[in-house]
Amino acid sequence: MPLHRASAAAIRQLQTAGDLVDRMTEQFRFAYGHNPSPAEQRSWDRSLTTLIEDLHDAGLAEVELLLEYRLPLTSRRVDALLCGVHPRTGNTSYVVVELKQWSHAQPVDGTDDVVLDDGRGRRLHPAAQVAGYCEYLADFNANLGGSTERLAGVAYLHNAKDADVAGLWDYPLTVQSQMFTRQRRGAFLDFLRSRLDSAPGVAAADDLLSAAIRPSKQLLTLAAAEIQQREQFTLLDQQRVAYSMVMRAVERARRSERKEVIVVTGGPGSGKSVIALSVLGELSRQGRSALHATGSSAFTQTLRKVAGSRAPRVRTLFKYYNQFIDAEKNDIDVLINDEAHRVKATSTNRWTPSKKRTGRPQVEELIDAARVPVFLLDEHQVVRPSERGNVHDIVSAAEQMGCTVVRVDLNDQFRCGGSRLYERWVLRLLGLEPGGPFDWPGDESFTLDVADSPTEMEGRLRAFLDAGYEARISAGYCWHWSDPKVDVLFPDIKIGAWERPWNNPKESRVGEAPARSFWASDPGGFDQVGCIYTAQGFEYDYSGVILGPDLVWRSGRWVARPEYSKDNQVKTAEPAEFDRAVRNTYKVLLTRGMRGTLVYSVDLETQEMLRSHIPASAVLDRARPGELPG
């Protein structure tokens, strides 16, 4: 929805009276729960005044404007969306306008779509930005049907002259990626008149705003080709059973008024995400509207990168749980909720506008959003008190909402070298299953050892890394986390003489450290220590895990100690909640390795307990490069 909607003539009257910025500020506060920045208010005052005067001079006073229009299922806002009638075809016509106050800009060397604006920072080329907005709108607004034919895109640099942005003209300009400066104002008006008639645009705006929000058939066709052809998404055994059950439910839901909720449970590496992506690919092939959602930025960003590496548009199918807070009921066929143990109590937080703070459980919003909601989860991976992703809560919500529930349990093990024995050993070790710790008997498909120090752990894992395997070190959240300075990450984790930084907290590289979301998948991630929030959902060949002082072994039992935790989202929880969260945290960290795990505890008594249950005869080979266990 836009912050303000009216004809160009009506908006001009508000501007003349000096009321437009106040009106938009009031609506912004209502929509987002806080005031817009002074810079944003200045932009509305200056840029919108220029645009409205240009529309008046172009004879387009009756065109309908959607100001600060939010793109569906995103937080991105378009400065102005012009709605009207095409002067030649008589069809509805739309122009996406990005208003830039830049006075100077130049391309970044070696790129064709990144620019420096007035020397302040790197930005996407404005023509590329507006083209992306057009493409996204076509992909998700059913009124447009996946086609950009009725869409035009304009970046208007109304403070700049051609020479001020000389290097930007090399970018290919299409109908959806036009760019004009103040020097080309006449050409800008001509372009607007070529796309919009002087007739009122009220009906065109109504059509756009009332349309269903769902992925287009063109986008789904692209996703099918991109996802289904990837060999890493091959299904085996129970994975195929779960996949078939989901597809069966989708077909039944299409012919029935009764909604089905699919709940797929499985341990680490049981193939939940492979199922999720396979379902997404097949539904896309069939032309069914489907979206994938998670509660993890790192996991979603990585899936976007993997699944859409050759076709960036496919990345738009990957969303977050909190983007469905006000979704239309049953607007899409299938919503695939991957890593559903991350589902929270509610989608709201302290930044959520008061009008959206309904207190409604997030799981109900996700069930409502699709005719077939699918939840894939591992209950032993709930690591925050605010997370409610467990079978009981999901099933209870579904039944209260009148839905049929279909459950599938993935019994096979595809991570940890296929060693279900190792997963059981971890669950028993941490008291997540009854029976208490037992001695590791060894498994030819998986190796385990206790490191004497972090230095030894790093050295042994680096040998695997140098030989071509993947390796990472992760730790409990027990050390302070400093903000990076320029290109420097500070070595916050200090254990004796050994010190290393946490993974990069930013979504852009810092020096050689990869962005936060790619710590587990980028080779540069080995030199930083990962936390639960960057490791969860990922896997690598060899894993090193440092147990911090937040969970220690005392007198034959585990003792959870929140006073040693640095995780503000967890340490203030009730004792029982913290205990569950910290055990689940280490369960996740201990089950990231596919070939082997090295473990070390900073607490002496805990370290001795670990060593007592990992006999020397079953240890991970102290390998040198080229001499690795199979």
Secondary structure per residue as TSV (DSSP state, phi and psi in degrees):
chain	resnum	aa	ss	phi	psi
A	1	M	-	360.0	151.2
A	2	P	-	-86.2	162.0
A	3	L	S	-72.5	-32.6
A	4	H	E	-150.0	140.5
A	5	R	E	-130.8	129.9
A	6	A	E	-174.2	170.0
A	7	S	E	-73.2	160.7
A	8	A	H	-59.3	-37.0
A	9	A	H	-64.6	-43.5
A	10	A	H	-66.4	-38.8
A	11	I	H	-67.3	-36.5
A	12	R	H	-62.0	-37.2
A	13	Q	H	-64.5	-41.5
A	14	L	H	-63.0	-40.2
A	15	Q	H	-64.3	-43.1
A	16	T	H	-61.1	-36.2
A	17	A	H	-82.5	-5.7
A	18	G	T	75.7	22.8
A	19	D	-	-105.1	-11.4
A	20	L	H	-63.1	-49.2
A	21	V	H	-63.1	-40.4
A	22	D	H	-63.2	-40.1
A	23	R	H	-64.2	-43.4
A	24	M	H	-71.3	-34.6
A	25	T	H	-63.6	-42.6
A	26	E	H	-62.6	-42.7
A	27	Q	H	-69.8	-36.3
A	28	F	H	-62.0	-45.4
A	29	R	H	-61.5	-39.5
A	30	F	H	-67.3	-38.8
A	31	A	H	-79.4	-35.4
A	32	Y	H	-116.7	-6.2
A	33	G	S	82.3	4.6
A	34	H	S	-152.8	169.7
A	35	N	-	-79.6	148.9
A	36	P	-	-69.1	158.5
A	37	S	-	-70.1	154.6
A	38	P	H	-55.3	-36.8
A	39	A	H	-63.5	-39.6
A	40	E	H	-67.3	-40.1
A	41	Q	H	-63.3	-40.6
A	42	R	H	-63.7	-37.2
A	43	S	H	-63.4	-43.6
A	44	W	H	-59.9	-43.1
A	45	D	H	-65.5	-47.3
A	46	R	H	-84.4	-50.6
A	47	S	H	-70.7	-43.3
A	48	L	H	-68.1	-33.2
A	49	T	H	-60.7	-44.1
A	50	T	H	-62.3	-46.5
A	51	L	H	-62.6	-44.5
A	52	I	H	-65.3	-39.4
A	53	E	H	-65.3	-37.8
A	54	D	H	-65.5	-40.9
A	55	L	H	-63.8	-38.6
A	56	H	H	-62.8	-46.0
A	57	D	H	-68.9	-24.8
A	58	A	T	-82.7	-3.1
A	59	G	T	77.1	26.8
A	60	L	-	-115.8	40.1
A	61	A	T	-66.4	-22.3
A	62	E	T	-94.9	-0.6
A	63	V	-	-62.1	138.9
A	64	E	E	-88.6	133.4
A	65	L	E	-111.1	136.0
A	66	L	E	-110.0	103.9
A	67	L	E	-88.6	135.1
A	68	E	E	52.3	53.5
A	69	Y	E	-76.0	124.1
A	70	R	E	-86.3	124.7
A	71	L	-	-63.7	143.3
A	72	P	T	-58.3	136.2
A	73	L	T	58.0	29.0
A	74	T	S	-141.7	173.2
A	75	S	S	-99.5	0.3
A	76	R	-	-75.2	138.5
A	77	R	E	-121.2	136.5
A	78	V	E	-88.9	134.9
A	79	D	E	-56.5	-49.0
A	80	A	E	-152.6	134.0
A	81	L	E	-116.2	114.6
A	82	L	E	-90.8	128.1
A	83	C	E	-119.4	130.7
A	84	G	E	-169.4	-153.5
A	85	V	E	-116.3	136.3
A	86	H	-	-70.6	131.0
A	87	P	T	-66.7	-21.4
A	88	R	T	-100.6	-46.0
A	89	T	T	-90.1	-23.9
A	90	G	-	79.5	-0.4
A	91	N	S	-80.1	165.1
A	92	T	E	-62.3	146.9
A	93	S	E	-143.1	141.9
A	94	Y	E	-133.8	140.5
A	95	V	E	-125.3	118.5
A	96	V	E	-87.2	124.9
A	97	V	E	-120.6	124.0
A	98	E	E	-106.8	124.6
A	99	L	E	-102.0	121.6
A	100	K	E	-115.9	130.3
A	101	Q	-	-91.5	10.8
A	102	W	-	-58.5	142.0
A	103	S	S	-104.4	-22.8
A	104	H	-	-144.0	148.3
A	105	A	E	-160.0	150.0
A	106	Q	E	-145.6	151.0
A	107	P	E	-71.8	150.2
A	108	V	-	-79.6	131.7
A	109	D	T	-54.2	135.3
A	110	G	T	86.6	1.0
A	111	T	-	-127.7	160.5
A	112	D	S	-115.8	-2.7
A	113	D	S	-135.2	15.3
A	114	V	E	-120.7	133.5
A	115	V	E	-131.6	160.1
A	116	L	E	-104.2	120.3
A	117	D	E	-99.4	115.8
A	118	D	T	51.1	25.9
A	119	G	T	74.2	7.3
A	120	R	S	-84.9	-26.4
A	121	G	-	169.1	173.2
A	122	R	E	-82.3	132.4
A	123	R	E	-135.5	155.6
A	124	L	E	-67.6	141.0
A	125	H	-	-51.7	130.6
A	126	P	H	-59.7	-31.9
A	127	A	H	-69.4	-37.6
A	128	A	H	-67.2	-36.6
A	129	Q	H	-62.4	-48.7
A	130	V	H	-71.4	-31.8
A	131	A	H	-64.7	-39.5
A	132	G	H	-63.0	-39.0
A	133	Y	H	-63.7	-41.8
A	134	C	H	-62.0	-46.1
A	135	E	H	-62.8	-43.2
A	136	Y	H	-64.5	-44.3
A	137	L	H	-61.5	-41.7
A	138	A	H	-64.3	-34.5
A	139	D	H	-73.9	-25.1
A	140	F	H	-120.7	-8.8
A	141	N	B	-100.3	114.9
A	142	A	T	-62.4	-23.8
A	143	N	T	-62.8	-28.6
A	144	L	T	-93.3	-16.0
A	145	G	T	60.6	28.4
A	146	G	T	83.9	-0.9
A	147	S	-	-107.1	140.3
A	148	T	-	-93.2	11.3
A	149	E	T	-57.6	-37.6
A	150	R	T	-94.7	10.2
A	151	L	E	-114.6	138.2
A	152	A	E	-126.3	154.7
A	153	G	E	-131.1	134.8
A	154	V	E	-134.3	129.5
A	155	A	E	-102.9	120.3
A	156	Y	E	-112.3	104.0
A	157	L	E	-92.7	76.3
A	158	H	T	-75.2	-7.2
A	159	N	T	-101.4	-6.7
A	160	A	-	-104.8	152.1
A	161	K	-	-100.5	164.6
A	162	D	G	-54.4	-44.1
A	163	A	G	-65.9	-26.8
A	164	D	G	-69.6	-21.2
A	165	V	G	-129.9	37.3
A	166	A	G	-54.7	-41.5
A	167	G	G	-70.6	-13.8
A	168	L	G	-80.7	-14.5
A	169	W	G	-75.5	-9.3
A	170	D	G	-73.0	-18.3
A	171	Y	S	-68.0	135.4
A	172	P	-	-64.1	124.8
A	173	L	-	-99.2	125.4
A	174	T	-	-121.4	-176.7
A	175	V	T	-60.2	-33.0
A	176	Q	T	-92.0	-1.0
A	177	S	S	-136.6	50.8
A	178	Q	E	-78.3	153.4
A	179	M	E	-141.7	134.3
A	180	F	E	-135.1	148.6
A	181	T	E	-111.7	176.9
A	182	R	G	-64.5	-26.8
A	183	Q	G	-68.8	-21.3
A	184	R	G	-110.8	31.0
A	185	R	H	-57.8	-42.1
A	186	G	H	-60.3	-41.4
A	187	A	H	-66.9	-35.2
A	188	F	H	-62.0	-45.6
A	189	L	H	-64.6	-39.4
A	190	D	H	-62.2	-41.0
A	191	F	H	-64.4	-43.7
A	192	L	H	-59.4	-42.4
A	193	R	H	-68.4	-23.7
A	194	S	H	-76.6	-16.2
A	195	R	H	-111.8	-19.2
A	196	L	-	-134.4	134.6
A	197	D	-	-88.0	168.0
A	198	S	S	-76.4	-5.6
A	199	A	S	-67.6	157.2
A	200	P	-	-58.9	145.6
A	201	G	-	-108.8	17.1
A	202	V	H	-60.0	-47.7
A	203	A	H	-63.7	-38.9
A	204	A	H	-62.6	-41.6
A	205	A	H	-65.7	-41.2
A	206	D	H	-58.7	-45.3
A	207	D	H	-59.7	-43.6
A	208	L	H	-67.5	-45.5
A	209	L	H	-73.3	-24.8
A	210	S	H	-92.8	-4.5
A	211	A	S	-70.6	151.3
A	212	A	-	-66.4	149.4
A	213	I	B	-105.4	110.4
A	214	R	-	-162.9	157.0
A	215	P	-	-64.6	141.7
A	216	S	-	-77.2	163.0
A	217	K	H	-64.6	-33.9
A	218	Q	H	-64.1	-42.6
A	219	L	H	-66.6	-39.3
A	220	L	H	-66.6	-38.0
A	221	T	H	-61.9	-42.5
A	222	L	H	-64.2	-41.8
A	223	A	H	-64.3	-39.4
A	224	A	H	-60.6	-46.0
A	225	A	H	-65.8	-37.3
A	226	E	H	-76.1	-43.6
A	227	I	H	-84.5	-45.4
A	228	Q	H	-67.6	-23.7
A	229	Q	T	-85.1	1.4
A	230	R	-	-88.7	125.6
A	231	E	G	-68.2	-24.9
A	232	Q	G	-72.7	-4.5
A	233	F	G	-101.0	22.1
A	234	T	-	-71.8	135.8
A	235	L	-	-97.7	143.4
A	236	L	-	-129.2	142.8
A	237	D	H	46.2	-118.9
A	238	Q	H	-63.9	-24.1
A	239	Q	H	-60.2	-42.9
A	240	R	H	-67.0	-35.9
A	241	V	H	-61.4	-48.8
A	242	A	H	-60.7	-43.7
A	243	Y	H	-58.1	-46.7
A	244	S	H	-65.4	-36.3
A	245	M	H	-65.2	-40.0
A	246	V	H	-64.8	-47.3
A	247	M	H	-63.3	-36.3
A	248	R	H	-63.7	-42.8
A	249	A	H	-64.8	-38.0
A	250	V	H	-61.7	-44.9
A	251	E	H	-65.7	-41.1
A	252	R	H	-65.9	-41.4
A	253	A	H	-63.4	-30.3
A	254	R	H	-65.6	-27.7
A	255	R	H	-104.9	-0.2
A	256	S	-	-128.9	154.4
A	257	E	S	-85.6	-13.0
A	258	R	S	-89.6	131.5
A	259	K	-	-87.6	142.8
A	260	E	E	-115.7	136.0
A	261	V	E	-111.5	126.5
A	262	I	E	-101.9	126.9
A	263	V	E	-118.3	114.7
A	264	V	E	-111.8	119.0
A	265	T	E	-112.5	147.3
A	266	G	E	-176.2	153.3
A	267	G	-	-74.4	-174.9
A	268	P	T	-62.2	131.7
A	269	G	T	77.5	9.8
A	270	S	S	-77.8	-2.5
A	271	G	S	101.1	18.1
A	272	K	H	-59.7	-45.9
A	273	S	H	-72.3	-30.7
A	274	V	H	-63.1	-41.9
A	275	I	H	-62.2	-45.6
A	276	A	H	-57.9	-46.9
A	277	L	H	-71.4	-34.5
A	278	S	H	-66.2	-41.8
A	279	V	H	-62.2	-44.9
A	280	L	H	-59.4	-43.9
A	281	G	H	-64.6	-43.9
A	282	E	H	-68.7	-42.5
A	283	L	H	-62.6	-37.3
A	284	S	H	-62.8	-41.9
A	285	R	H	-60.1	-36.4
A	286	Q	H	-80.2	-6.7
A	287	G	T	80.9	13.4
A	288	R	-	-81.8	143.5
A	289	S	-	-78.4	122.3
A	290	A	E	-145.0	144.6
A	291	L	E	-132.8	153.9
A	292	H	E	-111.0	137.3
A	293	A	E	-138.1	147.0
A	294	T	E	-140.7	175.1
A	295	G	S	-107.9	11.6
A	296	S	-	-117.7	121.5
A	297	S	H	-62.5	-45.3
A	298	A	H	-61.6	-44.4
A	299	F	H	-68.1	-44.7
A	300	T	H	-64.7	-44.4
A	301	Q	H	-61.5	-39.3
A	302	T	H	-68.1	-41.9
A	303	L	H	-62.7	-39.7
A	304	R	H	-59.7	-41.7
A	305	K	H	-67.1	-43.7
A	306	V	H	-72.7	-50.9
A	307	A	H	-75.4	-22.6
A	308	G	T	-120.1	27.1
A	309	S	S	-64.1	-35.3
A	310	R	S	-95.4	-15.8
A	311	A	-	-138.3	88.3
A	312	P	G	-53.8	-28.0
A	313	R	G	-61.1	-28.9
A	314	V	G	-62.1	-27.2
A	315	R	G	-60.4	-24.3
A	316	T	G	-70.1	-11.9
A	317	L	G	-78.8	-7.9
A	318	F	E	-103.2	114.5
A	319	K	E	-119.8	-178.1
A	320	Y	E	-115.0	153.8
A	321	Y	G	-54.5	-41.5
A	322	N	G	-74.9	0.5
A	323	Q	G	-84.8	-0.2
A	324	F	G	-110.5	18.9
A	325	I	T	-61.9	-33.3
A	326	D	T	-127.7	30.5
A	327	A	-	-69.2	149.9
A	328	E	-	-68.6	141.9
A	329	K	T	-63.5	130.5
A	330	N	T	56.1	31.1
A	331	D	-	-74.3	-21.2
A	332	I	E	-123.8	159.1
A	333	D	E	-70.5	-50.2
A	334	V	E	-136.4	133.0
A	335	L	E	-117.1	116.7
A	336	I	E	-96.8	107.1
A	337	N	E	-94.7	94.1
A	338	D	T	-84.4	154.2
A	339	E	T	51.0	45.2
A	340	A	G	-68.0	-8.6
A	341	H	G	-65.8	-10.1
A	342	R	G	-89.9	-0.4
A	343	V	-	-59.9	132.8
A	344	K	B	-96.6	170.3
A	345	A	S	-59.3	-47.5
A	346	T	B	-140.9	166.1
A	347	S	S	-85.5	-6.1
A	348	T	-	-94.3	156.9
A	349	N	-	-145.7	-169.8
A	350	R	T	-68.3	-15.0
A	351	W	T	-92.9	-6.0
A	352	T	S	-72.6	131.9
A	353	P	-	-54.6	144.6
A	354	S	G	-58.4	-32.2
A	355	K	G	-68.6	-19.7
A	356	K	G	-98.5	-1.4
A	357	R	-	-84.0	73.2
A	358	T	-	-83.2	-18.6
A	359	G	-	76.4	6.0
A	360	R	-	-70.8	136.3
A	361	P	B	-58.4	138.9
A	362	Q	H	-60.8	-34.9
A	363	V	H	-61.7	-33.8
A	364	E	H	-68.7	-38.4
A	365	E	H	-61.7	-40.7
A	366	L	H	-70.4	-36.8
A	367	I	H	-66.8	-41.1
A	368	D	H	-64.5	-31.7
A	369	A	H	-67.9	-21.9
A	370	A	E	-138.9	156.9
A	371	R	E	-69.3	-31.5
A	372	V	E	-130.0	98.1
A	373	P	E	-85.2	135.2
A	374	V	E	-118.6	129.2
A	375	F	E	-118.9	122.7
A	376	L	E	-115.6	122.2
A	377	L	E	-152.2	163.4
A	378	D	-	-130.7	108.8
A	379	E	G	-60.9	-22.8
A	380	H	G	-82.5	10.4
A	381	Q	G	-113.0	15.5
A	382	V	-	-76.2	112.5
A	383	V	-	-119.6	2.7
A	384	R	S	-129.0	142.8
A	385	P	T	-59.8	-26.2
A	386	S	T	-79.4	-8.6
A	387	E	B	-84.3	136.3
A	388	R	-	-125.4	25.2
A	389	G	-	-82.3	72.6
A	390	N	S	-127.8	159.0
A	391	V	H	-59.7	-42.2
A	392	H	H	-59.2	-48.6
A	393	D	H	-67.7	-38.7
A	394	I	H	-68.2	-46.1
A	395	V	H	-64.5	-42.4
A	396	S	H	-61.0	-45.5
A	397	A	H	-62.7	-43.8
A	398	A	H	-62.1	-44.5
A	399	E	H	-67.2	-38.5
A	400	Q	H	-64.9	-26.9
A	401	M	T	-90.8	8.9
A	402	G	T	78.8	23.7
A	403	C	-	-98.6	151.1
A	404	T	E	-83.9	139.1
A	405	V	E	-112.1	129.8
A	406	V	E	-115.5	125.2
A	407	R	E	-111.7	139.4
A	408	V	E	-131.5	129.9
A	409	D	E	-109.1	125.1
A	410	L	E	-88.7	107.3
A	411	N	-	-88.1	-22.9
A	412	D	-	-80.2	157.7
A	413	Q	-	-116.4	123.6
A	414	F	-	-118.6	-7.5
A	415	R	S	-105.2	-179.4
A	416	C	G	53.7	40.0
A	417	G	G	65.3	18.4
A	418	G	G	78.6	13.4
A	419	S	-	-90.6	97.3
A	420	R	H	-67.9	-26.0
A	421	L	H	-61.5	-42.6
A	422	Y	H	-66.5	-41.6
A	423	E	H	-60.6	-42.9
A	424	R	H	-64.0	-38.3
A	425	W	H	-61.9	-41.6
A	426	V	H	-65.6	-45.5
A	427	L	H	-61.5	-42.3
A	428	R	H	-69.8	-40.1
A	429	L	H	-57.0	-44.0
A	430	L	T	-89.3	1.9
A	431	G	T	73.0	21.7
A	432	L	S	-86.2	-12.1
A	433	E	S	-131.3	149.2
A	434	P	T	-69.5	159.1
A	435	G	T	117.9	-20.8
A	436	G	-	79.6	168.0
A	437	P	-	-61.9	149.1
A	438	F	-	-134.0	160.7
A	439	D	-	-67.7	135.1
A	440	W	-	-67.9	118.0
A	441	P	-	-83.7	-8.3
A	442	G	-	92.4	149.9
A	443	D	B	-153.2	125.4
A	444	E	T	-63.2	-18.7
A	445	S	T	-95.3	-3.6
A	446	F	B	-152.6	141.2
A	447	T	E	-123.1	149.2
A	448	L	E	-144.7	140.7
A	449	D	E	-154.8	161.1
A	450	V	E	-103.0	126.0
A	451	A	-	-84.5	146.9
A	452	D	S	-79.7	-18.6
A	453	S	S	-163.1	161.6
A	454	P	H	-62.0	-31.9
A	455	T	H	-62.6	-45.4
A	456	E	H	-63.7	-43.1
A	457	M	H	-57.3	-48.7
A	458	E	H	-63.6	-42.2
A	459	G	H	-62.3	-43.6
A	460	R	H	-69.2	-38.4
A	461	L	H	-70.3	-34.9
A	462	R	H	-63.8	-32.7
A	463	A	H	-61.0	-41.8
A	464	F	H	-64.7	-44.0
A	465	L	H	-59.0	-46.6
A	466	D	H	-63.9	-25.3
A	467	A	T	-88.6	4.3
A	468	G	T	103.7	1.8
A	469	Y	-	-89.1	163.4
A	470	E	-	-89.9	140.5
A	471	A	E	-149.8	145.5
A	472	R	E	-146.5	155.8
A	473	I	E	-116.3	130.9
A	474	S	E	-127.9	164.7
A	475	A	E	-149.8	159.0
A	476	G	-	-64.9	153.5
A	477	Y	S	-80.7	72.3
A	478	C	-	-121.6	10.5
A	479	W	S	-128.4	147.1
A	480	H	-	-58.3	152.6
A	481	W	-	-122.3	107.6
A	482	S	-	-82.1	148.1
A	483	D	-	-72.6	138.1
A	484	P	-	-68.0	150.7
A	485	K	B	-114.8	118.1
A	486	V	T	53.3	-108.3
A	487	D	T	-112.6	34.4
A	488	V	B	-128.2	129.0
A	489	L	-	-102.6	132.1
A	490	F	-	-85.2	141.1
A	491	P	-	-76.8	77.4
A	492	D	-	-72.5	-29.5
A	493	I	E	-88.2	111.1
A	494	K	E	-126.2	118.5
A	495	I	E	-130.2	102.8
A	496	G	T	63.1	-131.3
A	497	A	T	-84.0	-8.8
A	498	W	E	-86.8	133.1
A	499	E	E	-147.7	139.7
A	500	R	E	-147.5	156.5
A	501	P	-	-82.5	156.5
A	502	W	B	-65.6	167.2
A	503	N	-	-61.3	154.4
A	504	N	-	-56.2	124.4
A	505	P	-	-81.5	-6.6
A	506	K	S	-93.1	160.7
A	507	E	S	-93.8	22.4
A	508	S	S	-139.2	156.9
A	509	R	-	-62.1	145.6
A	510	V	B	-123.2	105.8
A	511	G	T	61.7	-126.6
A	512	E	T	-90.0	-3.6
A	513	A	B	-79.5	128.1
A	514	P	-	-67.8	164.2
A	515	A	-	-57.8	153.7
A	516	R	G	-47.5	-45.9
A	517	S	G	-67.8	-17.3
A	518	F	G	-114.6	17.3
A	519	W	T	-55.9	-43.0
A	520	A	T	-78.3	-18.3
A	521	S	T	-114.6	-18.5
A	522	D	S	-89.8	133.2
A	523	P	G	-54.3	-28.5
A	524	G	G	-69.8	-7.3
A	525	G	G	-71.7	-16.7
A	526	F	G	-63.6	-29.3
A	527	D	G	-82.2	1.3
A	528	Q	S	-123.0	159.4
A	529	V	E	-96.3	126.6
A	530	G	E	-83.2	157.7
A	531	C	-	-112.8	179.4
A	532	I	H	-58.5	-34.2
A	533	Y	H	-79.4	-16.4
A	534	T	H	-103.8	-18.0
A	535	A	H	-90.8	-32.2
A	536	Q	T	-61.6	130.6
A	537	G	T	94.9	-6.8
A	538	F	-	-116.6	169.6
A	539	E	-	-146.7	154.2
A	540	Y	E	-150.7	166.2
A	541	D	E	-61.3	-53.8
A	542	Y	E	-124.6	136.1
A	543	S	E	-123.6	132.2
A	544	G	E	-108.9	130.3
A	545	V	E	-125.3	124.8
A	546	I	E	-103.1	115.9
A	547	L	E	-84.3	123.7
A	548	G	-	-86.3	-177.6
A	549	P	T	-75.9	3.9
A	550	D	T	-77.7	-14.2
A	551	L	E	-141.6	113.0
A	552	V	E	-130.7	159.0
A	553	W	E	-98.1	123.1
A	554	R	E	-137.4	123.7
A	555	S	T	51.9	44.1
A	556	G	T	81.6	15.7
A	557	R	E	-152.7	161.5
A	558	W	E	-80.6	141.5
A	559	V	E	-124.5	118.0
A	560	A	E	-87.8	132.5
A	561	R	-	-126.7	91.0
A	562	P	G	-61.4	-23.1
A	563	E	G	-65.4	-15.8
A	564	Y	G	-98.2	-1.6
A	565	S	-	-85.2	143.1
A	566	K	-	-107.7	7.6
A	567	D	-	-89.9	103.2
A	568	N	T	-63.7	-21.9
A	569	Q	T	-80.3	-12.3
A	570	V	T	-120.2	-39.3
A	571	K	T	-66.8	-20.5
A	572	T	T	-91.1	4.2
A	573	A	S	-71.4	166.6
A	574	E	-	-60.2	149.3
A	575	P	H	-50.8	-44.3
A	576	A	H	-66.0	-37.9
A	577	E	H	-68.1	-41.4
A	578	F	H	-63.7	-42.8
A	579	D	H	-58.1	-46.6
A	580	R	H	-64.4	-43.8
A	581	A	H	-64.2	-42.6
A	582	V	H	-71.9	-35.6
A	583	R	H	-65.4	-44.0
A	584	N	H	-63.9	-34.9
A	585	T	H	-58.6	-49.5
A	586	Y	H	-71.1	-27.5
A	587	K	H	-63.4	-43.4
A	588	V	H	-62.5	-48.9
A	589	L	H	-62.5	-37.5
A	590	L	H	-74.8	-10.4
A	591	T	T	-116.7	29.3
A	592	R	-	-90.0	-26.7
A	593	G	E	-78.3	139.0
A	594	M	E	-95.8	-24.1
A	595	R	E	-113.6	-31.2
A	596	G	E	-172.6	162.7
A	597	T	E	-135.1	137.8
A	598	L	E	-111.3	133.5
A	599	V	E	-126.3	146.1
A	600	Y	E	-148.6	137.1
A	601	S	E	-115.1	137.9
A	602	V	S	-72.5	-14.0
A	603	D	S	-95.3	126.5
A	604	L	H	-60.8	-45.8
A	605	E	H	-64.9	-38.6
A	606	T	H	-67.5	-40.7
A	607	Q	H	-59.9	-41.0
A	608	E	H	-67.8	-38.1
A	609	M	H	-62.0	-44.2
A	610	L	H	-60.4	-45.0
A	611	R	H	-64.4	-31.9
A	612	S	H	-68.5	-22.5
A	613	H	T	-103.5	3.3
A	614	I	S	-125.2	86.9
A	615	P	-	-58.1	148.3
A	616	A	G	-58.9	-30.0
A	617	S	G	-69.8	-14.9
A	618	A	G	-109.8	13.3
A	619	V	-	-77.2	163.2
A	620	L	-	-66.0	133.5
A	621	D	-	-57.4	136.2
A	622	R	-	-80.7	79.3
A	623	A	-	-80.0	150.7
A	624	R	-	-106.9	158.6
A	625	P	T	-51.3	131.6
A	626	G	T	88.9	-7.1
A	627	E	-	-126.0	68.5
A	628	L	-	-108.2	150.2
A	629	P	-	-65.8	151.0
A	630	G	-	-74.8	360.0
